[in-house]
Amino acid sequence: MLKAVETVLDDDQAMEPIVIDLNGKAAYADYMVIASGRNARHLGAMTQHLEEQMKAAGSRSEEHTSE
């Protein structure tokens, strides 16, 4: 999942993305990803693309676990 997030941010030309490893530090997530954008529209587009990618990844993940 992290690789998918990094790919979307790279494709969308995110500025200064940072990945913070939360393994063993937080029960709610393995990683925190922070990135900047050029303006509100750029950030909105990145957010939309990330949401779409995560939903698609979730669907693929559910298909594999149900088999």
Secondary structure, 3 states (H helix, E strand, C coil): CHHHHHHHHHHCCCEEEEEEECCCCCCCCCEEEEEECCCHHHHHHHHHHHHHHHHHHHHHHHHHHHC
